[in-house]
Amino acid sequence: DPRGTYICDAGDKQSSPFQVHYRMCQNCIEVDVPTISGIVVADVVATIFLAVAVYCITGQDKGRMSRGEGRAPLAACGWGW
């Protein structure tokens, strides 16, 4: 970490102290353990919610007939081979 107060020392001469401020990027944020755990918990809850929604939506079509059910097949051949 290069941040801090520095003094240039050249034997018998010393410069006045100067402050160094250093950042890796302009839009950096610190991510700590509670933030990461919150993201993971939210992801798991969203995945479970999505899975339950898909299950409920696909489970409603069990009593209906499909469009092609109960009709004659399209490729029926009447030649009697």
VEXBADREN-952087 format. One record per atom (N, C-alpha, C, O): residue number from 1; residue in three letters; chain; atom name; x, y, z. Coordinates in steps of 0.001 Angstrom, whole numbers. Last residue first. Layout:
{site NUM; "ala"; "A"; "CA"; {X; Y; Z}} ...
END
This chain:
{site 81; "trp"; "A"; "N"; {-50296; -51800; -47083}} {site 81; "trp"; "A"; "CA"; {-49108; -52657; -47231}} {site 81; "trp"; "A"; "C"; {-48851; -53407; -46004}} {site 81; "trp"; "A"; "O"; {-47894; -54179; -45941}} {site 80; "gly"; "A"; "N"; {-52487; -50061; -47422}} {site 80; "gly"; "A"; "CA"; {-52646; -51392; -46829}} {site 80; "gly"; "A"; "C"; {-51432; -52302; -47009}} {site 80; "gly"; "A"; "O"; {-51603; -53519; -47079}} {site 79; "trp"; "A"; "N"; {-52754; -47459; -48171}} {site 79; "trp"; "A"; "CA"; {-52490; -48441; -49215}} {site 79; "trp"; "A"; "C"; {-52530; -49854; -48688}} {site 79; "trp"; "A"; "O"; {-52604; -50786; -49488}} {site 78; "gly"; "A"; "N"; {-53070; -45152; -46643}} {site 78; "gly"; "A"; "CA"; {-54213; -46044; -46820}} {site 78; "gly"; "A"; "C"; {-53994; -47129; -47850}} {site 78; "gly"; "A"; "O"; {-54967; -47679; -48364}} {site 77; "cys"; "A"; "N"; {-51146; -43752; -44175}} {site 77; "cys"; "A"; "CA"; {-51078; -44301; -45518}} {site 77; "cys"; "A"; "C"; {-52198; -45313; -45670}} {site 77; "cys"; "A"; "O"; {-52269; -46259; -44885}} {site 76; "ala"; "A"; "N"; {-50820; -40763; -42432}} {site 76; "ala"; "A"; "CA"; {-51495; -42057; -42524}} {site 76; "ala"; "A"; "C"; {-51501; -42503; -43987}} {site 76; "ala"; "A"; "O"; {-51817; -41735; -44895}} {site 75; "ala"; "A"; "N"; {-49539; -38472; -41461}} {site 75; "ala"; "A"; "CA"; {-48873; -39304; -42463}} {site 75; "ala"; "A"; "C"; {-49525; -40678; -42588}} {site 75; "ala"; "A"; "O"; {-48828; -41664; -42830}} {site 74; "leu"; "A"; "N"; {-51132; -37354; -39477}} {site 74; "leu"; "A"; "CA"; {-50964; -36644; -40744}} {site 74; "leu"; "A"; "C"; {-50381; -37540; -41830}} {site 74; "leu"; "A"; "O"; {-50707; -37374; -43005}} {site 73; "pro"; "A"; "N"; {-53524; -39328; -37670}} {site 73; "pro"; "A"; "CA"; {-52156; -38929; -37949}} {site 73; "pro"; "A"; "C"; {-52032; -38307; -39335}} {site 73; "pro"; "A"; "O"; {-52747; -38693; -40259}} {site 72; "ala"; "A"; "N"; {-56573; -37862; -36496}} {site 72; "ala"; "A"; "CA"; {-55898; -38863; -37327}} {site 72; "ala"; "A"; "C"; {-54476; -38398; -37591}} {site 72; "ala"; "A"; "O"; {-54236; -37198; -37723}} {site 71; "arg"; "A"; "N"; {-56773; -36768; -33047}} {site 71; "arg"; "A"; "CA"; {-56939; -36597; -34486}} {site 71; "arg"; "A"; "C"; {-56243; -37736; -35225}} {site 71; "arg"; "A"; "O"; {-55437; -38470; -34654}} {site 70; "gly"; "A"; "N"; {-56102; -37036; -30412}} {site 70; "gly"; "A"; "CA"; {-57458; -37375; -30791}} {site 70; "gly"; "A"; "C"; {-57735; -37185; -32269}} {site 70; "gly"; "A"; "O"; {-58860; -37428; -32705}} {site 69; "glu"; "A"; "N"; {-53793; -34366; -30228}} {site 69; "glu"; "A"; "CA"; {-54313; -35574; -29592}} {site 69; "glu"; "A"; "C"; {-55761; -35801; -30025}} {site 69; "glu"; "A"; "O"; {-56563; -34868; -30010}} {site 68; "gly"; "A"; "N"; {-52837; -31987; -31132}} {site 68; "gly"; "A"; "CA"; {-52859; -33113; -32056}} {site 68; "gly"; "A"; "C"; {-53469; -34376; -31487}} {site 68; "gly"; "A"; "O"; {-53640; -35359; -32207}} {site 67; "arg"; "A"; "N"; {-53036; -30258; -28895}} {site 67; "arg"; "A"; "CA"; {-53734; -29951; -30140}} {site 67; "arg"; "A"; "C"; {-53858; -31158; -31060}} {site 67; "arg"; "A"; "O"; {-54891; -31331; -31707}} {site 66; "ser"; "A"; "N"; {-53568; -32093; -25816}} {site 66; "ser"; "A"; "CA"; {-52748; -31318; -26728}} {site 66; "ser"; "A"; "C"; {-53496; -31143; -28041}} {site 66; "ser"; "A"; "O"; {-54498; -31821; -28271}} {site 65; "met"; "A"; "N"; {-55948; -31609; -23247}} {site 65; "met"; "A"; "CA"; {-55448; -32400; -24359}} {site 65; "met"; "A"; "C"; {-54577; -31514; -25231}} {site 65; "met"; "A"; "O"; {-54831; -30317; -25361}} {site 64; "arg"; "A"; "N"; {-55335; -30895; -19759}} {site 64; "arg"; "A"; "CA"; {-55741; -30514; -21108}} {site 64; "arg"; "A"; "C"; {-55201; -31483; -22142}} {site 64; "arg"; "A"; "O"; {-54150; -32097; -21956}} {site 63; "gly"; "A"; "N"; {-54248; -31563; -17294}} {site 63; "gly"; "A"; "CA"; {-55600; -32005; -17603}} {site 63; "gly"; "A"; "C"; {-56044; -31700; -19017}} {site 63; "gly"; "A"; "O"; {-57075; -32222; -19442}} {site 62; "lys"; "A"; "N"; {-51686; -30386; -17178}} {site 62; "lys"; "A"; "CA"; {-51812; -31838; -17132}} {site 62; "lys"; "A"; "C"; {-53200; -32315; -17553}} {site 62; "lys"; "A"; "O"; {-53310; -33398; -18128}} {site 61; "asp"; "A"; "N"; {-50987; -27696; -17025}} {site 61; "asp"; "A"; "CA"; {-51411; -28221; -18313}} {site 61; "asp"; "A"; "C"; {-51654; -29726; -18308}} {site 61; "asp"; "A"; "O"; {-51820; -30300; -19384}} {site 60; "gln"; "A"; "N"; {-49929; -26918; -14566}} {site 60; "gln"; "A"; "CA"; {-51335; -26607; -14841}} {site 60; "gln"; "A"; "C"; {-51835; -27251; -16119}} {site 60; "gln"; "A"; "O"; {-53050; -27349; -16288}} {site 59; "gly"; "A"; "N"; {-47212; -27331; -14372}} {site 59; "gly"; "A"; "CA"; {-48097; -28306; -13738}} {site 59; "gly"; "A"; "C"; {-49555; -28070; -14040}} {site 59; "gly"; "A"; "O"; {-50370; -28959; -13790}} {site 58; "thr"; "A"; "N"; {-45942; -25126; -15412}} {site 58; "thr"; "A"; "CA"; {-45989; -26338; -16224}} {site 58; "thr"; "A"; "C"; {-46917; -27381; -15636}} {site 58; "thr"; "A"; "O"; {-47375; -28257; -16370}} {site 57; "ile"; "A"; "N"; {-46344; -23327; -13263}} {site 57; "ile"; "A"; "CA"; {-46865; -23008; -14595}} {site 57; "ile"; "A"; "C"; {-46953; -24270; -15446}} {site 57; "ile"; "A"; "O"; {-47951; -24466; -16139}} {site 56; "cys"; "A"; "N"; {-45034; -24576; -11128}} {site 56; "cys"; "A"; "CA"; {-46465; -24288; -11042}} {site 56; "cys"; "A"; "C"; {-47069; -24021; -12417}} {site 56; "cys"; "A"; "O"; {-48190; -24447; -12696}} {site 55; "tyr"; "A"; "N"; {-42372; -24715; -12087}} {site 55; "tyr"; "A"; "CA"; {-43094; -25930; -11726}} {site 55; "tyr"; "A"; "C"; {-44603; -25695; -11694}} {site 55; "tyr"; "A"; "O"; {-45368; -26528; -12181}} {site 54; "val"; "A"; "N"; {-41796; -21995; -12359}} {site 54; "val"; "A"; "CA"; {-41794; -22860; -13550}} {site 54; "val"; "A"; "C"; {-42558; -24142; -13265}} {site 54; "val"; "A"; "O"; {-43317; -24609; -14114}} {site 53; "ala"; "A"; "N"; {-41967; -21243; -9631}} {site 53; "ala"; "A"; "CA"; {-42846; -20630; -10634}} {site 53; "ala"; "A"; "C"; {-42924; -21487; -11889}} {site 53; "ala"; "A"; "O"; {-44012; -21686; -12431}} {site 52; "val"; "A"; "N"; {-39914; -22778; -8500}} {site 52; "val"; "A"; "CA"; {-41297; -23002; -8071}} {site 52; "val"; "A"; "C"; {-42269; -22419; -9091}} {site 52; "val"; "A"; "O"; {-43293; -23035; -9386}} {site 51; "ala"; "A"; "N"; {-37710; -21607; -9821}} {site 51; "ala"; "A"; "CA"; {-37997; -23029; -9985}} {site 51; "ala"; "A"; "C"; {-39437; -23353; -9588}} {site 51; "ala"; "A"; "O"; {-40106; -24125; -10274}} {site 50; "leu"; "A"; "N"; {-37843; -18957; -8881}} {site 50; "leu"; "A"; "CA"; {-37990; -19229; -10301}} {site 50; "leu"; "A"; "C"; {-38334; -20699; -10550}} {site 50; "leu"; "A"; "O"; {-39167; -20999; -11405}} {site 49; "phe"; "A"; "N"; {-37365; -19404; -6141}} {site 49; "phe"; "A"; "CA"; {-38607; -18770; -6590}} {site 49; "phe"; "A"; "C"; {-38870; -19070; -8056}} {site 49; "phe"; "A"; "O"; {-39994; -19400; -8433}} {site 48; "ile"; "A"; "N"; {-34764; -20457; -6273}} {site 48; "ile"; "A"; "CA"; {-35865; -21280; -5748}} {site 48; "ile"; "A"; "C"; {-37207; -20715; -6199}} {site 48; "ile"; "A"; "O"; {-38093; -21470; -6598}} {site 47; "thr"; "A"; "N"; {-33417; -18195; -7285}} {site 47; "thr"; "A"; "CA"; {-33414; -19457; -8031}} {site 47; "thr"; "A"; "C"; {-34547; -20371; -7575}} {site 47; "thr"; "A"; "O"; {-35215; -20991; -8402}} {site 46; "ala"; "A"; "N"; {-33833; -16331; -5246}} {site 46; "ala"; "A"; "CA"; {-34356; -16061; -6585}} {site 46; "ala"; "A"; "C"; {-34417; -17335; -7416}} {site 46; "ala"; "A"; "O"; {-35367; -17535; -8173}} {site 45; "val"; "A"; "N"; {-32425; -17601; -3160}} {site 45; "val"; "A"; "CA"; {-33859; -17354; -3027}} {site 45; "val"; "A"; "C"; {-34491; -17103; -4396}} {site 45; "val"; "A"; "O"; {-35576; -17613; -4675}} {site 44; "val"; "A"; "N"; {-29808; -17556; -4228}} {site 44; "val"; "A"; "CA"; {-30459; -18832; -3925}} {site 44; "val"; "A"; "C"; {-31966; -18660; -3820}} {site 44; "val"; "A"; "O"; {-32716; -19488; -4337}} {site 43; "asp"; "A"; "N"; {-29384; -14769; -4405}} {site 43; "asp"; "A"; "CA"; {-29333; -15599; -5608}} {site 43; "asp"; "A"; "C"; {-30034; -16935; -5383}} {site 43; "asp"; "A"; "O"; {-30773; -17399; -6251}} {site 42; "ala"; "A"; "N"; {-29529; -14008; -1723}} {site 42; "ala"; "A"; "CA"; {-30504; -13477; -2676}} {site 42; "ala"; "A"; "C"; {-30534; -14303; -3952}} {site 42; "ala"; "A"; "O"; {-31604; -14517; -4522}} {site 41; "val"; "A"; "N"; {-27269; -15388; -763}} {site 41; "val"; "A"; "CA"; {-28601; -15730; -254}} {site 41; "val"; "A"; "C"; {-29680; -15230; -1212}} {site 41; "val"; "A"; "O"; {-30642; -15947; -1486}} {site 40; "val"; "A"; "N"; {-25216; -14049; -2198}} {site 40; "val"; "A"; "CA"; {-25423; -15492; -2363}} {site 40; "val"; "A"; "C"; {-26816; -15899; -1905}} {site 40; "val"; "A"; "O"; {-27482; -16678; -2586}} {site 39; "ile"; "A"; "N"; {-25498; -11425; -1237}} {site 39; "ile"; "A"; "CA"; {-25650; -11696; -2668}} {site 39; "ile"; "A"; "C"; {-25934; -13173; -2898}} {site 39; "ile"; "A"; "O"; {-26799; -13519; -3703}} {site 38; "gly"; "A"; "N"; {-24943; -11849; 1477}} {site 38; "gly"; "A"; "CA"; {-26248; -11335; 1057}} {site 38; "gly"; "A"; "C"; {-26517; -11594; -410}} {site 38; "gly"; "A"; "O"; {-27634; -11945; -788}} {site 37; "ser"; "A"; "N"; {-22279; -12650; 1338}} {site 37; "ser"; "A"; "CA"; {-23285; -13606; 1813}} {site 37; "ser"; "A"; "C"; {-24694; -13140; 1453}} {site 37; "ser"; "A"; "O"; {-25554; -13968; 1154}} {site 36; "ile"; "A"; "N"; {-21123; -10257; 418}} {site 36; "ile"; "A"; "CA"; {-21050; -11469; -399}} {site 36; "ile"; "A"; "C"; {-22098; -12484; 33}} {site 36; "ile"; "A"; "O"; {-22737; -13113; -811}} {site 35; "thr"; "A"; "N"; {-21700; -8599; 2622}} {site 35; "thr"; "A"; "CA"; {-22191; -8269; 1285}} {site 35; "thr"; "A"; "C"; {-22198; -9498; 388}} {site 35; "thr"; "A"; "O"; {-23173; -9748; -321}} {site 34; "pro"; "A"; "N"; {-20363; -9843; 4778}} {site 34; "pro"; "A"; "CA"; {-21830; -9728; 4783}} {site 34; "pro"; "A"; "C"; {-22411; -9392; 3394}} {site 34; "pro"; "A"; "O"; {-23496; -9859; 3046}} {site 33; "val"; "A"; "N"; {-17599; -9648; 3809}} {site 33; "val"; "A"; "CA"; {-18276; -10938; 3962}} {site 33; "val"; "A"; "C"; {-19801; -10799; 4034}} {site 33; "val"; "A"; "O"; {-20492; -11588; 3391}} {site 32; "asp"; "A"; "N"; {-17262; -6863; 1473}} {site 32; "asp"; "A"; "CA"; {-16932; -7606; 2679}} {site 32; "asp"; "A"; "C"; {-17790; -8869; 2768}} {site 32; "asp"; "A"; "O"; {-18615; -9122; 1891}} {site 31; "val"; "A"; "N"; {-15882; -4931; -900}} {site 31; "val"; "A"; "CA"; {-16844; -6011; -728}} {site 31; "val"; "A"; "C"; {-16405; -6833; 475}} {site 31; "val"; "A"; "O"; {-15321; -7417; 490}} {site 30; "glu"; "A"; "N"; {-15608; -1588; -1658}} {site 30; "glu"; "A"; "CA"; {-15085; -2670; -834}} {site 30; "glu"; "A"; "C"; {-16191; -3692; -620}} {site 30; "glu"; "A"; "O"; {-17299; -3349; -208}} {site 29; "ile"; "A"; "N"; {-15390; -339; -4973}} {site 29; "ile"; "A"; "CA"; {-16113; -469; -3712}} {site 29; "ile"; "A"; "C"; {-15515; -1646; -2951}} {site 29; "ile"; "A"; "O"; {-14982; -2581; -3548}} {site 28; "cys"; "A"; "N"; {-14171; 1956; -7417}} {site 28; "cys"; "A"; "CA"; {-13985; 765; -6593}} {site 28; "cys"; "A"; "C"; {-14874; 825; -5352}} {site 28; "cys"; "A"; "O"; {-15082; 1886; -4764}} {site 27; "asn"; "A"; "N"; {-14025; 3828; -9465}} {site 27; "asn"; "A"; "CA"; {-15335; 3352; -9026}} {site 27; "asn"; "A"; "C"; {-15244; 2097; -8168}} {site 27; "asn"; "A"; "O"; {-16149; 1264; -8194}} {site 26; "gln"; "A"; "N"; {-11324; 4361; -10047}} {site 26; "gln"; "A"; "CA"; {-12190; 5457; -9612}} {site 26; "gln"; "A"; "C"; {-13509; 4960; -9005}} {site 26; "gln"; "A"; "O"; {-14054; 5613; -8114}} {site 25; "cys"; "A"; "N"; {-8706; 2241; -8747}} {site 25; "cys"; "A"; "CA"; {-9679; 2624; -9762}} {site 25; "cys"; "A"; "C"; {-10600; 3702; -9188}} {site 25; "cys"; "A"; "O"; {-10637; 3916; -7976}} {site 24; "met"; "A"; "N"; {-6686; 2353; -6784}} {site 24; "met"; "A"; "CA"; {-6531; 1473; -7944}} {site 24; "met"; "A"; "C"; {-7495; 1872; -9068}} {site 24; "met"; "A"; "O"; {-7112; 1838; -10238}} {site 23; "arg"; "A"; "N"; {-5270; 5251; -5360}} {site 23; "arg"; "A"; "CA"; {-6444; 4412; -5566}} {site 23; "arg"; "A"; "C"; {-6226; 3585; -6821}} {site 23; "arg"; "A"; "O"; {-5652; 4060; -7800}} {site 22; "tyr"; "A"; "N"; {-3451; 7063; -3011}} {site 22; "tyr"; "A"; "CA"; {-3387; 6126; -4121}} {site 22; "tyr"; "A"; "C"; {-4668; 5325; -4173}} {site 22; "tyr"; "A"; "O"; {-5110; 4781; -3162}} {site 21; "his"; "A"; "N"; {-1690; 9846; -1888}} {site 21; "his"; "A"; "CA"; {-3008; 9190; -1911}} {site 21; "his"; "A"; "C"; {-3046; 8315; -3151}} {site 21; "his"; "A"; "O"; {-2706; 8779; -4240}} {site 20; "val"; "A"; "N"; {887; 11025; 10}} {site 20; "val"; "A"; "CA"; {578; 10246; -1185}} {site 20; "val"; "A"; "C"; {-775; 9565; -974}} {site 20; "val"; "A"; "O"; {-974; 8816; -17}} {site 19; "gln"; "A"; "N"; {2204; 14097; 1155}} {site 19; "gln"; "A"; "CA"; {1202; 13046; 1346}} {site 19; "gln"; "A"; "C"; {929; 12356; 14}} {site 19; "gln"; "A"; "O"; {757; 13026; -1004}} {site 18; "phe"; "A"; "N"; {5431; 15119; 2228}} {site 18; "phe"; "A"; "CA"; {4333; 15166; 1257}} {site 18; "phe"; "A"; "C"; {3483; 13910; 1426}} {site 18; "phe"; "A"; "O"; {3966; 12835; 1782}} {site 17; "pro"; "A"; "N"; {7595; 17178; 4188}} {site 17; "pro"; "A"; "CA"; {6779; 15965; 4039}} {site 17; "pro"; "A"; "C"; {5687; 16165; 2981}} {site 17; "pro"; "A"; "O"; {5104; 17243; 2865}} {site 16; "ser"; "A"; "N"; {10375; 18756; 2524}} {site 16; "ser"; "A"; "CA"; {9198; 18850; 3396}} {site 16; "ser"; "A"; "C"; {8337; 17610; 3172}} {site 16; "ser"; "A"; "O"; {8345; 17047; 2077}} {site 15; "ser"; "A"; "N"; {13528; 17033; 2396}} {site 15; "ser"; "A"; "CA"; {12421; 17793; 1806}} {site 15; "ser"; "A"; "C"; {11300; 17914; 2827}} {site 15; "ser"; "A"; "O"; {11301; 17244; 3860}} {site 14; "gln"; "A"; "N"; {16780; 17442; 3695}} {site 14; "gln"; "A"; "CA"; {15489; 16765; 3776}} {site 14; "gln"; "A"; "C"; {14440; 17658; 3131}} {site 14; "gln"; "A"; "O"; {14457; 18878; 3294}} {site 13; "lys"; "A"; "N"; {20289; 16911; 3493}} {site 13; "lys"; "A"; "CA"; {19108; 17688; 3080}} {site 13; "lys"; "A"; "C"; {17852; 16826; 3192}} {site 13; "lys"; "A"; "O"; {17854; 15647; 2837}} {site 12; "asp"; "A"; "N"; {22363; 15230; 4036}} {site 12; "asp"; "A"; "CA"; {22189; 16361; 4954}} {site 12; "asp"; "A"; "C"; {20965; 17210; 4590}} {site 12; "asp"; "A"; "O"; {20637; 18145; 5320}} {site 11; "gly"; "A"; "N"; {20920; 12631; 2487}} {site 11; "gly"; "A"; "CA"; {22075; 12917; 3338}} {site 11; "gly"; "A"; "C"; {21792; 14050; 4305}} {site 11; "gly"; "A"; "O"; {21068; 13867; 5283}} {site 10; "ala"; "A"; "N"; {18176; 13134; 1513}} {site 10; "ala"; "A"; "CA"; {19386; 13019; 689}} {site 10; "ala"; "A"; "C"; {20596; 13432; 1523}} {site 10; "ala"; "A"; "O"; {21210; 14469; 1274}} {site 9; "asp"; "A"; "N"; {14952; 12111; 1807}} {site 9; "asp"; "A"; "CA"; {16151; 12319; 2616}} {site 9; "asp"; "A"; "C"; {17374; 12071; 1736}} {site 9; "asp"; "A"; "O"; {17594; 10954; 1268}} {site 8; "cys"; "A"; "N"; {11700; 13071; 1533}} {site 8; "cys"; "A"; "CA"; {12868; 12731; 739}} {site 8; "cys"; "A"; "C"; {14119; 13101; 1540}} {site 8; "cys"; "A"; "O"; {14315; 14261; 1903}} {site 7; "ile"; "A"; "N"; {9035; 11632; 3197}} {site 7; "ile"; "A"; "CA"; {10045; 12696; 3259}} {site 7; "ile"; "A"; "C"; {11238; 12215; 2445}} {site 7; "ile"; "A"; "O"; {11728; 11101; 2635}} {site 6; "tyr"; "A"; "N"; {5525; 10897; 3096}} {site 6; "tyr"; "A"; "CA"; {6905; 10604; 2733}} {site 6; "tyr"; "A"; "C"; {7765; 11854; 2888}} {site 6; "tyr"; "A"; "O"; {7290; 12979; 2733}} {site 5; "thr"; "A"; "N"; {2667; 9348; 4321}} {site 5; "thr"; "A"; "CA"; {3449; 10581; 4304}} {site 5; "thr"; "A"; "C"; {4907; 10216; 4068}} {site 5; "thr"; "A"; "O"; {5460; 9347; 4741}} {site 4; "gly"; "A"; "N"; {523; 7225; 2258}} {site 4; "gly"; "A"; "CA"; {1200; 7641; 3474}} {site 4; "gly"; "A"; "C"; {1924; 8965; 3300}} {site 4; "gly"; "A"; "O"; {1809; 9620; 2263}} {site 3; "arg"; "A"; "N"; {149; 4378; 96}} {site 3; "arg"; "A"; "CA"; {-366; 5599; 731}} {site 3; "arg"; "A"; "C"; {426; 5939; 1978}} {site 3; "arg"; "A"; "O"; {935; 5055; 2668}} {site 2; "pro"; "A"; "N"; {935; 2002; -1088}} {site 2; "pro"; "A"; "CA"; {1846; 3141; -1177}} {site 2; "pro"; "A"; "C"; {1328; 4417; -513}} {site 2; "pro"; "A"; "O"; {2006; 5444; -557}} {site 1; "asp"; "A"; "N"; {854; -1180; 0}} {site 1; "asp"; "A"; "CA"; {0; 0; 0}} {site 1; "asp"; "A"; "C"; {897; 1240; 0}} {site 1; "asp"; "A"; "O"; {1562; 1505; 1002}} 
END
